[in-house]
């Protein structure tokens, strides 16, 4: 008997929850706000809004592509149909590689904040790593046991995370306006002007950090086959997720900047929110934000495994990978083999990068994700335009929302891809370098080059897939008004 992924397993709300939780809002803010503030200072809210625009444009591309083909392989499936097998294969590989690159950082934060929660201020590397591995194993098990369990876990983790972030933002703003904080600033309209960041290098650095914290909303699309109303709900969920995120991020950023800038530069590193929380919320209560970052990293660990496993089974179903990877558990109806492989590879990569190198290289592994993110988001935007190309001039709506908007999203991601390569080529932007080249560039571009090499072998092993020809959309599949 052939089993597919479980149909109608999750609702629209659960889909949106998975999309928002996948960005790990608290973790992303903890990791990215220091570099955002260093580059943009009072312009952080403006940068977050500017970075939201291309994300929304790419989400609109996801909307139209998902409506035409709700395939859990997302970029892989859509780019294969629109651009051909080579573009599709590299799109799928970019998702897999990017998810693997980010896993050590998520596990590290989950391990550190778990120990912080129990009062260990300076945990040993071995203890952090052990707890991080336990988190990866636990979240792999949840993904293996069923999409409903995954969705329900995400509801709890995201609710706790958002509630704490809102409490933090409200308390910080109240204290800032009460005049009880030295150096606090009232919110100014100038903070929403992107031209307040008038240095090009600073602007690019801030944009790269902002793009990283938005990444992940597309996970909702990867569970489209398991969502009720798979053509419409995940497509709308992608757009709703980005809108929810910009509101949450801008609110927290405004509160942090109003409360602590210019002293915000003193809060550095992955533990950025923990010491700031102590200042804002006070001793004891600050554990709430530590808990929020912990739940955020744990949630994202789970939702990073979800899209990778589903991209892999989509590639295997299409004949681009061995059929073994397409196995669906007969009882849980989850991508069993692909999920376990993702968990094992994540643990191996985490252990290797922790014990063979140092924490700086681990940070560069996470930083390198910007290259992969820009690559496959941009590819998706262009795939939408190419797939619908014969329908773009049929109406003004088609031209703008199916052609122009996704194209602009793709071009913005292409620009960010180029800028990230230039930026990360400079060792000054990284913690480590190899022969004068930034480690983040080596990880990011190296992962894509490795994909090209593996694709060359796949071309020999799976010739039928690589004989596929690009297609165009069936006009009957165009999303209604």
Residue pairs with C-beta under 8 A, 6 or more apart in sequence:
1 330
3 328
3 329
3 330
3 333
4 225
4 328
4 333
5 72
5 147
5 225
5 226
5 310
5 313
5 328
5 333
5 334
5 335
6 146
6 147
6 148
6 226
6 332
6 333
6 334
7 225
7 226
8 226
8 227
8 228
9 146
9 147
9 148
9 151
9 226
9 227
9 333
10 18
10 147
10 148
10 151
10 223
10 226
10 227
10 228
11 227
11 228
11 233
12 227
12 228
12 229
12 233
12 236
12 237
14 151
14 154
14 155
14 227
15 220
15 223
15 227
15 233
15 234
15 237
16 220
16 237
16 240
16 241
16 244
17 151
17 154
17 155
17 158
18 150
18 151
18 154
18 219
18 220
18 223
18 303
18 306
19 216
19 217
19 218
19 219
19 220
19 221
19 237
19 238
19 240
19 241
20 158
20 217
20 241
20 244
20 245
21 154
21 157
21 158
21 161
21 296
21 299
21 300
21 303
22 216
22 217
22 218
22 219
22 220
22 299
22 300
22 303
22 304
22 306
22 307
23 213
23 214
23 215
23 216
23 217
23 241
23 245
23 300
24 106
24 216
24 296
24 297
24 299
24 300
25 161
25 162
25 165
25 213
25 245
25 248
25 249
25 252
25 296
26 161
26 164
26 165
26 273
26 289
26 292
26 293
26 295
26 296
26 297
27 106
27 109
27 293
27 296
27 297
27 300
28 212
28 213
28 296
29 165
29 213
29 249
29 252
29 253
29 272
29 273
30 109
30 270
30 271
30 272
30 273
30 274
30 293
30 296
31 105
31 109
31 212
31 213
31 270
31 272
31 366
32 209
32 210
32 212
32 213
33 44
33 253
33 256
33 264
33 272
33 273
34 265
34 267
34 268
34 269
34 272
35 205
35 206
35 209
36 44
36 47
36 48
36 206
36 209
36 210
36 253
37 44
37 256
37 257
37 261
37 264
37 265
38 205
38 265
39 197
39 202
39 203
39 205
39 206
39 209
40 46
40 47
40 196
40 197
40 202
40 203
40 206
41 196
41 197
41 257
41 261
41 262
42 185
42 188
42 190
42 191
42 196
42 257
42 261
43 191
43 193
43 194
43 196
43 197
43 206
44 191
44 206
44 253
44 256
44 257
45 191
45 192
45 250
45 253
45 254
45 257
46 191
46 192
46 193
46 194
46 196
46 197
47 194
47 197
47 203
47 206
47 207
47 210
48 210
48 246
48 249
48 250
48 253
49 192
49 194
49 246
49 250
50 194
50 207
50 210
51 207
51 210
51 211
51 214
52 214
52 242
52 245
52 246
53 412
54 211
54 408
54 409
54 412
54 413
54 416
55 211
55 214
55 217
55 242
55 377
55 409
56 239
56 242
56 243
56 409
57 381
57 405
57 406
57 408
57 409
57 412
58 377
58 378
58 380
58 381
58 406
58 409
58 410
58 413
59 217
59 218
59 238
59 239
59 241
59 242
60 239
60 401
60 405
60 406
60 409
61 380
61 381
61 383
61 384
61 405
61 406
61 409
61 410
62 74
62 218
62 221
62 235
62 238
62 380
63 235
63 236
63 238
63 239
63 479
64 235
64 384
64 388
64 401
64 402
64 406
64 478
64 479
65 74
65 78
65 380
65 383
65 384
65 387
66 74
66 221
66 224
66 231
66 234
66 235
66 238
67 231
67 232
67 235
67 477
67 478
67 479
68 387
68 473
68 474
68 477
68 478
68 479
69 77
69 78
69 81
69 477
70 224
70 225
70 230
70 231
70 234
71 77
71 78
71 224
71 225
71 314
72 222
72 223
72 224
72 225
72 226
72 310
72 311
72 313
72 314
73 92
73 222
73 310
73 311
73 313
73 314
73 315
73 317
73 318
74 95
74 218
74 221
74 222
74 224
74 307
74 311
74 314
74 380
75 88
75 91
75 92
75 94
75 95
75 311
75 376
75 379
75 380
75 383
76 88
76 89
76 91
76 92
76 95
76 311
76 314
76 315
76 318
76 320
77 88
77 314
77 318
78 88
78 91
78 380
78 383
78 384
78 387
79 87
79 88
79 90
79 91
79 92
79 379
79 380
79 383
80 87
80 88
80 89
80 91
80 318
80 320
80 468
81 88
81 383
81 387
81 470
81 471
82 382
82 383
82 384
82 386
82 387
82 470
82 471
83 379
83 382
83 383
83 386
83 470
84 468
84 469
84 470
85 320
85 465
85 466
85 467
85 468
86 455
86 466
87 379
87 383
88 320
89 315
89 320
89 451
89 455
89 458
89 465
89 466
90 375
90 379
90 448
90 451
90 452
90 455
91 376
91 379
91 380
91 383
92 311
92 312
92 314
92 315
92 320
93 448
93 451
93 454
93 455
94 372
94 375
94 376
94 379
94 447
94 448
94 451
95 307
95 308
95 311
95 372
95 376
96 308
96 311
96 312
97 372
97 447
97 448
97 450
97 451
98 369
98 372
98 373
98 376
98 447
99 304
99 305
99 307
99 308
99 342
100 308
100 342
100 345
100 346
100 349
101 365
101 366
101 368
101 369
101 372
101 443
101 444
101 447
102 304
102 365
102 366
102 369
103 136
103 301
103 304
103 346
103 349
103 350
104 132
104 346
104 349
104 350
104 353
104 354
104 362
104 365
104 366
105 362
105 363
105 365
105 366
106 297
106 300
106 301
106 304
107 132
107 133
107 135
107 136
107 297
107 301
107 346
107 350
108 128
108 129
108 132
108 270
108 350
108 354
108 359
108 362
109 270
109 293
109 294
109 297
110 131
110 132
110 135
110 294
110 297
110 298
110 301
111 123
111 127
111 128
111 129
111 130
111 131
111 132
111 135
112 123
112 128
112 270
112 271
113 274
113 290
113 291
113 293
113 294
113 297
114 131
114 135
114 294
115 123
115 127
115 128
115 131
116 123
116 271
116 274
116 290
116 294
117 287
117 290
117 291
117 294
120 127
125 354
125 359
129 350
129 351
129 354
129 355
132 350
133 347
133 350
133 351
135 297
135 298
135 301
136 301
136 343
136 346
136 347
136 350
137 343
137 347
139 298
139 301
139 302
139 305
139 343
140 305
140 339
140 340
140 342
140 343
140 346
142 149
142 150
142 153
142 302
143 150
143 302
143 305
143 306
143 309
143 334
143 339
143 343
144 329
144 332
144 334
144 336
144 339
144 340
145 332
145 334
146 332
146 333
146 334
147 223
147 226
147 333
147 334
150 302
150 303
150 306
153 299
153 302
154 299
154 302
154 303
157 295
157 296
157 298
157 299
158 295
158 299
160 291
160 292
160 295
161 292
161 295
161 296
161 299
162 248
164 288
164 289
164 291
164 292
165 248
165 251
165 252
165 289
165 292
166 251
167 281
167 288
168 252
168 255
168 277
168 280
168 281
168 288
168 289
168 292
169 251
169 252
169 254
169 255
170 255
171 280
171 281
172 255
172 256
172 258
172 259
172 280
173 187
173 254
173 255
173 258
173 259
175 181
175 184
175 259
175 280
176 184
176 185
176 186
176 255
176 258
176 259
177 184
177 186
181 259
181 260
183 260
183 261
183 262
183 263
184 258
184 259
184 260
185 257
185 258
185 261
186 258
187 254
187 258
190 196
191 254
191 257
194 203
197 203
197 206
204 419
204 423
205 423
205 429
207 416
207 419
208 370
208 416
208 419
208 420
208 423
211 370
211 373
211 374
211 416
212 369
212 370
212 373
213 249
214 242
214 245
214 246
214 249
215 369
215 373
216 300
216 303
216 304
217 238
217 241
217 242
217 245
218 238
218 307
218 377
219 303
219 304
219 306
219 307
220 227
220 234
220 237
220 238
220 241
221 234
221 235
221 237
221 238
222 306
222 307
222 310
222 311
223 234
223 306
223 310
224 230
224 233
224 234
224 235
225 310
227 233
227 234
227 237
232 479
235 479
256 264
256 276
257 264
259 279
259 280
260 267
260 276
260 279
264 276
267 273
267 275
267 276
270 363
273 289
273 292
273 293
274 286
274 289
274 290
274 293
276 289
277 286
277 288
277 289
277 290
278 286
280 286
281 288
281 289
305 339
305 342
305 343
305 346
308 338
308 342
309 334
309 335
309 338
309 339
309 342
310 335
310 338
312 321
312 325
312 335
312 338
312 341
312 342
313 325
313 326
313 327
313 328
313 335
313 338
315 321
315 325
316 322
316 323
316 324
316 325
316 326
316 338
317 326
318 465
319 462
319 464
319 465
320 458
320 462
320 465
321 458
321 462
324 337
325 335
325 337
325 338
325 341
326 335
326 338
327 335
327 336
327 337
327 338
328 334
328 335
328 336
329 335
329 336
353 361
353 362
353 365
354 362
357 432
358 432
360 430
360 431
360 432
360 439
361 431
361 432
361 439
363 431
364 430
364 431
364 432
364 438
364 439
364 440
364 443
365 440
365 443
367 424
367 430
367 440
367 443
368 424
368 439
368 440
368 441
368 442
368 443
368 444
368 447
369 444
370 416
370 420
370 424
370 440
370 444
371 417
371 420
371 421
371 424
371 440
371 441
371 444
371 445
371 447
371 448
372 444
372 447
372 448
373 413
374 413
374 414
374 416
374 417
374 420
375 413
375 417
375 448
377 409
377 410
377 413
378 409
378 410
378 411
378 412
378 413
378 414
378 416
378 417
379 410
380 406
380 410
381 406
381 407
381 408
381 409
381 410
381 411
381 413
382 406
382 407
382 410
384 402
384 406
384 410
385 392
385 402
385 403
385 406
385 407
385 410
386 470
387 471
387 472
387 473
388 398
388 402
388 403
388 472
388 473
388 478
389 403
389 472
390 472
390 473
391 398
391 402
391 473
391 475
391 478
392 398
392 399
392 402
392 403
393 399
397 481
398 478
402 478
420 444
421 441
421 444
421 445
423 429
424 430
424 438
424 440
424 441
424 444
425 437
425 438
425 441
426 438
427 433
427 436
427 437
427 438
429 438
429 440
430 438
430 439
430 440
430 441
431 439
432 438
432 439
433 439
434 442
458 465
458 466
459 466
